[in-house]
């Protein structure tokens, strides 16, 4: 592609992008297509001759766009939001043009130093102690894996790195029954085994019970296991439950366990001093992860991993082949040794653009606004007959279910709520997801996109009420 | 940021981007800065109030840009190139705007189906057998880790995933003494241990000796080890040595070892039928990785991982918590279960744009051109007194050293070549990196960026000759 075609096409895309950002709500949140609908429109072999970009972009509009779920839609209330704000997209434009590899200082000095500085900014913005050093990882799954591996190596005197598992270490890791499934996955990858992940009972707020944790550790010690790590959560995926970080830190200290805090989503709320109760005790933890790519308006991937003992981290992941040696090695951070992949994008740039463009205050305002949406919805559901709140709402995720009059059987309630969810999502006007809290099927409703307004939340909720009513009537008609 | 400011700023960036692409050669390839020079220009705390984008962009130009190593510079001859072509950047602009998570089909159906199709296109374009199924990973380090973990789980009957390492599996993995350091790192992460990575002797072309591999496996079997996997390389990082894939596949079959082929860089050359001799026998391998983000003009990250037994892959990484269940699970690929991180960018889009914009023929032309540069440089060095080629040049990476008359001591030669490298890189006009081949310090010169011409190679080489001469004179003066 000649630069002239690039320049022209890129200007055309910018207008498309700005229009898309203004009009995302015109699209169906989730496309009404069946598996295979897109693939069959794509030729089975690559073209031999190059094509003009205009033709490719036409196909993007015709084939790809109608098959996308629109994560930036203001009525996307599913999963957790994924960041994509103006300044973040602008940074992605520049970093993809520079096409720099940020594996070591020499390969992109400014990127390395900006990453250092951004991690300091973010640490301070979140009220984390200065004893934490940060590095950008691709995702929380990887960050938690990095924590488990560092704990594994410190505890084994780095012998597993060197010799592999020998004999039987019988390591145990503890997390709440509500923790994210990536902890399970990380147990597999690290060779620790899912059976050695002890899921600790939660209380009525779905937060880990410290007493149960203590008992589980004692029990394991009596049975010859070695407690390795506790993964606590600030804001679980199911219901944003907040584990009691302070008590867990105390227990970890007592038993010399690594304490890793997964604050992937809710960590961003620590920008607000009034929400710092959630992280009380975090200063005693060993590592902490928060994803600006979730609630901090920064494009995926951008997962901020903070660790106390950065030497242990580097010792766990360090390698130094001849072709990567540089004269500055002793003076700089070579982030290749701070995580799993060697290659790294220039990700600090988007964080810099986002933080400066919003300003700390701008970010705080947005997060406060989103939390107020959650509180509005909580109040609304509490006051609506035939609906039931299923979990506390510390932030902006609301778990609820529809409880039509006369239906008390849990199986039927689960079934009718699954039907409510699929009916809502089939409209294309809204997207929610589900979870299970205990044995109870719950709908999750979370509004945290940059463009989401209280009006969107209200409109979304009106649709839920309407759909539930029509399901109820349908049921009566059938009966 | 209001959409209006975004639109305006993005148009401004597009012009900057196009200008940058046209004028990359105006910059110093590597900045002449010291560690800390950039960081000290960045305030130590985040701004409280938001800032106008124009101010942020000014700082990008003033602070960041002068501290970047320019990977897209036509005289960047270091490491391996990293892709960033016009169509790829255009795709990144769109995917960052959509901000979609591509972890499962439902979260972005079109992205999932495009990824399926692109992996089929690429597989066929590279002459890989239809029995391979592809998935995009972030990097080769991760892809090789994925291969090792899948092999580990298949061989242990998925018991390590479940129970962790118990007793002593004594797994062994084999790779050449010239293999990429990420194999070492992956051995650590997977809990297999670096000591269990057997580095097989290489021949005079720096390719693995199959006889030595066979002997090492036999020796390990006699000593109670379990041969788990062989990682062969098509195009080593040091010198693009080509391991004898066919013989290695035969050995792996015989000993029931997983055969993983790391073709991260050189795999792209398989677009050329005349280069398929490199992959003879790959059809019998278990997995294969190639990075379009290296030599196929596609932005990082885009690592294509092909696997024969995709069920084993999914069984190794699969998790299915309630909040990720969808009605389509049995009909679609949920790529979340095909690798390490849960979150995934929409990466297939850039592959689609690149392949269609270049066309197969356009890609082939570029790769042939780059290989011809390598051959030109090889001939040139062979014909230049006081320079020595240090490895075969099957592609476009040339390993060489300067051998001034009268200097025969290897230590002095290593020293003078290290000095030559640092003097060259200090000019800012060129960037080379070094490696060690055996005990010999070698300079690496690889030209594979989209914009690099034969003229750039010639100009770069002229500088090497000139610098070497001046070093020699300097030495005489000192003597």
Contacts between the chains, C-beta under 8 A, distances in Angstrom:
chain1	res1	chain2	res2	distance
A	1	B	85	6.7
A	1	B	86	3.7
A	1	B	87	5.6
A	1	B	357	5.4
A	3	B	18	5.3
A	3	B	21	5.3
A	3	B	22	5.0
A	3	B	86	7.3
A	5	B	86	7.0
A	6	B	17	7.8
A	6	B	18	5.8
A	6	B	21	6.7
A	6	B	86	3.7
A	6	B	89	7.4
A	6	B	90	7.3
A	7	B	14	6.5
A	7	B	15	7.1
A	7	B	18	3.9
A	9	B	86	7.6
A	9	B	90	5.8
A	10	B	14	4.2
A	10	B	17	6.6
A	10	B	18	6.9
A	10	B	89	7.5
A	10	B	90	6.2
A	10	B	93	6.9
A	11	B	11	6.2
A	11	B	14	5.4
A	13	B	90	5.9
A	13	B	93	5.3
A	13	B	94	6.5
A	14	B	7	6.5
A	14	B	10	4.2
A	14	B	11	5.4
A	14	B	14	5.8
A	14	B	93	7.7
A	15	B	7	7.1
A	16	B	94	7.8
A	17	B	6	7.9
A	17	B	10	6.6
A	17	B	93	6.5
A	17	B	94	7.2
A	17	B	97	4.5
A	18	B	3	5.3
A	18	B	6	5.8
A	18	B	7	3.9
A	18	B	10	6.9
A	20	B	97	5.9
A	20	B	98	7.8
A	21	B	3	5.3
A	21	B	6	6.7
A	21	B	97	6.9
A	22	B	3	5.1
A	30	B	106	7.2
A	31	B	109	6.2
A	31	B	110	7.6
A	33	B	109	5.9
A	35	B	105	6.5
A	35	B	109	7.4
A	35	B	113	7.9
A	35	B	328	5.4
A	35	B	331	4.2
A	35	B	332	4.8
A	36	B	113	7.3
A	36	B	331	7.7
A	37	B	109	7.6
A	37	B	113	7.8
A	38	B	109	6.2
A	38	B	110	4.7
A	38	B	113	4.0
A	38	B	114	6.8
A	39	B	113	4.0
A	39	B	114	7.8
A	39	B	116	5.9
A	39	B	117	5.6
A	42	B	113	7.4
A	42	B	114	6.8
A	42	B	117	4.5
A	44	B	117	7.7
A	44	B	120	6.9
A	45	B	121	6.6
A	45	B	124	6.3
A	46	B	121	4.3
A	46	B	122	7.9
A	46	B	124	7.4
A	46	B	125	5.6
A	46	B	355	5.0
A	46	B	356	7.7
A	46	B	359	7.7
A	46	B	360	5.2
A	47	B	355	7.4
A	47	B	356	5.8
A	47	B	359	5.2
A	47	B	360	6.8
A	48	B	359	5.7
A	48	B	360	4.9
A	48	B	361	5.2
A	49	B	359	4.4
A	49	B	361	6.0
A	49	B	362	7.6
A	50	B	356	7.3
A	50	B	357	5.7
A	50	B	358	5.2
A	50	B	359	3.6
A	50	B	361	7.4
A	50	B	362	4.4
A	51	B	356	4.9
A	51	B	357	6.5
A	51	B	359	6.8
A	53	B	86	8.0
A	53	B	87	6.7
A	53	B	90	6.9
A	53	B	353	7.9
A	53	B	357	6.2
A	55	B	356	7.9
A	56	B	87	7.3
A	56	B	352	7.6
A	56	B	353	5.9
A	56	B	356	5.0
A	56	B	357	6.4
A	57	B	90	8.0
A	60	B	94	6.9
A	60	B	349	7.8
A	63	B	110	7.3
A	64	B	110	4.6
A	64	B	111	7.9
A	64	B	114	6.5
A	64	B	349	7.2
A	65	B	110	7.4
A	66	B	110	7.5
A	67	B	109	4.9
A	67	B	110	2.9
A	67	B	113	6.9
A	68	B	98	6.2
A	68	B	100	6.2
A	68	B	108	5.9
A	68	B	109	7.4
A	68	B	110	5.1
A	68	B	111	7.0
A	69	B	100	6.4
A	69	B	106	6.8
A	69	B	107	5.6
A	69	B	108	5.3
A	69	B	109	6.9
A	70	B	98	7.5
A	70	B	100	7.7
A	71	B	98	7.0
A	71	B	99	5.3
A	71	B	100	4.9
A	71	B	101	6.2
A	71	B	107	7.7
A	71	B	108	7.9
A	72	B	97	7.8
A	72	B	98	7.1
A	72	B	99	5.2
A	79	B	101	7.2
A	79	B	107	7.3
A	79	B	323	7.5
A	82	B	99	5.3
A	82	B	100	7.4
A	82	B	101	5.2
A	82	B	343	8.0
A	83	B	99	6.7
A	84	B	96	6.4
A	84	B	97	6.6
A	84	B	98	7.5
A	84	B	99	2.8
A	85	B	1	6.6
A	86	B	1	3.7
A	86	B	3	7.3
A	86	B	5	7.0
A	86	B	6	3.8
A	86	B	9	7.6
A	86	B	53	8.0
A	87	B	1	5.6
A	87	B	53	6.7
A	87	B	56	7.3
A	88	B	96	7.3
A	89	B	6	7.4
A	89	B	10	7.5
A	89	B	93	7.5
A	89	B	96	4.8
A	89	B	97	5.6
A	90	B	6	7.3
A	90	B	9	5.8
A	90	B	10	6.2
A	90	B	13	5.9
A	90	B	53	6.9
A	90	B	57	8.0
A	92	B	92	6.1
A	92	B	93	7.4
A	92	B	96	4.0
A	93	B	10	6.9
A	93	B	13	5.2
A	93	B	14	7.7
A	93	B	17	6.5
A	93	B	89	7.5
A	93	B	92	7.4
A	93	B	93	5.7
A	93	B	96	7.5
A	94	B	13	6.5
A	94	B	16	7.8
A	94	B	17	7.3
A	94	B	60	6.9
A	96	B	84	6.3
A	96	B	88	7.2
A	96	B	89	4.8
A	96	B	92	4.0
A	96	B	93	7.5
A	96	B	299	5.0
A	97	B	17	4.5
A	97	B	20	5.9
A	97	B	21	6.9
A	97	B	72	7.8
A	97	B	84	6.6
A	97	B	89	5.6
A	98	B	20	7.9
A	98	B	68	6.2
A	98	B	70	7.5
A	98	B	71	7.0
A	98	B	72	7.0
A	98	B	84	7.5
A	99	B	71	5.2
A	99	B	72	5.2
A	99	B	82	5.3
A	99	B	83	6.7
A	99	B	84	2.8
A	99	B	299	6.1
A	99	B	300	7.1
A	100	B	68	6.1
A	100	B	69	6.5
A	100	B	70	7.8
A	100	B	71	4.9
A	100	B	82	7.3
A	101	B	71	6.2
A	101	B	79	7.2
A	101	B	82	5.2
A	101	B	300	6.7
A	105	B	35	6.5
A	106	B	30	7.3
A	106	B	69	6.8
A	107	B	69	5.6
A	107	B	71	7.7
A	107	B	79	7.3
A	108	B	68	5.9
A	108	B	69	5.3
A	108	B	71	7.9
A	109	B	31	6.2
A	109	B	33	5.9
A	109	B	35	7.4
A	109	B	37	7.6
A	109	B	38	6.2
A	109	B	67	4.9
A	109	B	68	7.4
A	109	B	69	6.9
A	110	B	31	7.6
A	110	B	38	4.7
A	110	B	63	7.3
A	110	B	64	4.6
A	110	B	65	7.5
A	110	B	66	7.5
A	110	B	67	2.9
A	110	B	68	5.1
A	111	B	64	7.9
A	111	B	68	7.0
A	113	B	35	7.9
A	113	B	36	7.3
A	113	B	37	7.8
A	113	B	38	4.0
A	113	B	39	4.0
A	113	B	42	7.4
A	113	B	67	6.9
A	114	B	38	6.8
A	114	B	39	7.8
A	114	B	42	6.8
A	114	B	64	6.5
A	116	B	39	6.0
A	117	B	39	5.6
A	117	B	42	4.4
A	117	B	44	7.7
A	120	B	44	6.9
A	121	B	45	6.6
A	121	B	46	4.2
A	122	B	46	7.9
A	124	B	45	6.3
A	124	B	46	7.3
A	125	B	46	5.5
A	138	B	138	6.3
A	138	B	341	5.4
A	138	B	343	7.4
A	139	B	341	4.0
A	139	B	342	6.2
A	139	B	343	4.4
A	140	B	342	7.7
A	140	B	343	7.9
A	141	B	340	6.6
A	141	B	341	4.8
A	141	B	342	4.6
A	141	B	343	7.3
A	142	B	340	6.2
A	142	B	341	5.2
A	145	B	189	8.0
A	145	B	340	7.1
A	149	B	188	7.8
A	149	B	189	6.2
A	152	B	191	7.9
A	153	B	188	8.0
A	160	B	188	7.7
A	160	B	191	5.7
A	160	B	193	6.4
A	161	B	188	4.1
A	161	B	193	6.7
A	161	B	194	6.5
A	162	B	193	5.7
A	162	B	194	5.6
A	162	B	195	5.8
A	163	B	193	4.5
A	163	B	195	5.1
A	163	B	196	7.5
A	164	B	165	7.6
A	164	B	169	7.8
A	164	B	171	7.1
A	164	B	187	7.7
A	164	B	191	6.0
A	164	B	192	4.7
A	164	B	193	2.8
A	164	B	195	7.0
A	164	B	196	5.3
A	165	B	164	7.5
A	165	B	165	3.4
A	165	B	168	7.6
A	165	B	169	7.5
A	165	B	191	5.1
A	165	B	193	7.6
A	166	B	168	5.5
A	167	B	167	7.6
A	167	B	168	6.5
A	168	B	165	7.7
A	168	B	166	5.6
A	168	B	167	6.6
A	169	B	164	7.8
A	169	B	165	7.5
A	171	B	164	7.1
A	180	B	321	7.9
A	181	B	319	4.6
A	181	B	320	7.9
A	181	B	321	4.0
A	181	B	324	7.2
A	181	B	342	7.9
A	182	B	319	7.8
A	182	B	342	5.6
A	184	B	319	5.5
A	185	B	317	6.7
A	185	B	319	5.1
A	185	B	340	7.9
A	185	B	342	7.6
A	187	B	164	7.7
A	188	B	149	7.8
A	188	B	153	8.0
A	188	B	160	7.7
A	188	B	161	4.1
A	188	B	316	7.4
A	188	B	317	7.5
A	189	B	145	8.0
A	189	B	149	6.2
A	189	B	189	7.1
A	189	B	190	7.4
A	189	B	340	6.6
A	190	B	189	7.4
A	190	B	191	6.5
A	191	B	152	7.9
A	191	B	160	5.7
A	191	B	164	6.0
A	191	B	165	5.1
A	191	B	190	6.4
A	191	B	191	2.9
A	191	B	192	8.0
A	192	B	164	4.8
A	192	B	191	8.0
A	193	B	160	6.5
A	193	B	161	6.7
A	193	B	162	5.7
A	193	B	163	4.5
A	193	B	164	2.8
A	193	B	165	7.6
A	194	B	161	6.5
A	194	B	162	5.6
A	195	B	162	5.8
A	195	B	163	5.0
A	195	B	164	7.0
A	196	B	163	7.5
A	196	B	164	5.3
A	237	B	323	6.1
A	238	B	322	8.0
A	238	B	323	6.4
A	293	B	343	7.4
A	299	B	96	5.1
A	299	B	99	6.0
A	300	B	99	7.1
A	300	B	101	6.7
A	300	B	343	5.6
A	300	B	345	5.7
A	301	B	341	7.7
A	301	B	343	6.4
A	301	B	345	6.7
A	316	B	188	7.3
A	317	B	185	6.7
A	317	B	188	7.5
A	319	B	181	4.6
A	319	B	182	7.7
A	319	B	184	5.5
A	319	B	185	5.1
A	320	B	181	7.9
A	321	B	180	7.9
A	321	B	181	4.0
A	321	B	237	8.0
A	322	B	238	7.9
A	322	B	434	6.8
A	322	B	435	5.4
A	322	B	436	4.2
A	323	B	79	7.5
A	323	B	237	6.1
A	323	B	238	6.4
A	323	B	433	5.8
A	323	B	434	6.6
A	323	B	435	4.5
A	323	B	444	7.2
A	324	B	181	7.2
A	325	B	434	7.7
A	327	B	422	7.2
A	328	B	35	5.4
A	331	B	35	4.2
A	331	B	36	7.7
A	332	B	35	4.8
A	340	B	141	6.6
A	340	B	142	6.3
A	340	B	145	7.1
A	340	B	185	7.9
A	340	B	189	6.6
A	340	B	340	6.9
A	341	B	138	5.4
A	341	B	139	4.0
A	341	B	141	4.8
A	341	B	142	5.2
A	341	B	301	7.7
A	342	B	139	6.2
A	342	B	140	7.7
A	342	B	141	4.6
A	342	B	181	7.9
A	342	B	182	5.6
A	342	B	185	7.6
A	343	B	82	8.0
A	343	B	138	7.3
A	343	B	139	4.3
A	343	B	140	7.9
A	343	B	141	7.3
A	343	B	293	7.4
A	343	B	300	5.7
A	343	B	301	6.3
A	345	B	300	5.7
A	345	B	301	6.7
A	349	B	60	7.8
A	349	B	64	7.3
A	352	B	56	7.6
A	353	B	53	7.9
A	353	B	56	5.9
A	355	B	46	5.1
A	355	B	47	7.4
A	356	B	46	7.7
A	356	B	47	5.8
A	356	B	50	7.3
A	356	B	51	4.9
A	356	B	55	8.0
A	356	B	56	5.0
A	357	B	1	5.4
A	357	B	50	5.7
A	357	B	51	6.5
A	357	B	53	6.3
A	357	B	56	6.4
A	358	B	50	5.2
A	359	B	46	7.7
A	359	B	47	5.2
A	359	B	48	5.7
A	359	B	49	4.5
A	359	B	50	3.6
A	359	B	51	6.8
A	360	B	46	5.2
A	360	B	47	6.9
A	360	B	48	5.0
A	361	B	48	5.2
A	361	B	49	6.0
A	361	B	50	7.3
A	362	B	49	7.6
A	362	B	50	4.4
A	422	B	327	7.2
A	433	B	323	5.8
A	434	B	322	6.7
A	434	B	323	6.5
A	434	B	325	7.7
A	435	B	322	5.5
A	435	B	323	4.5
A	436	B	322	4.3
A	444	B	323	7.2
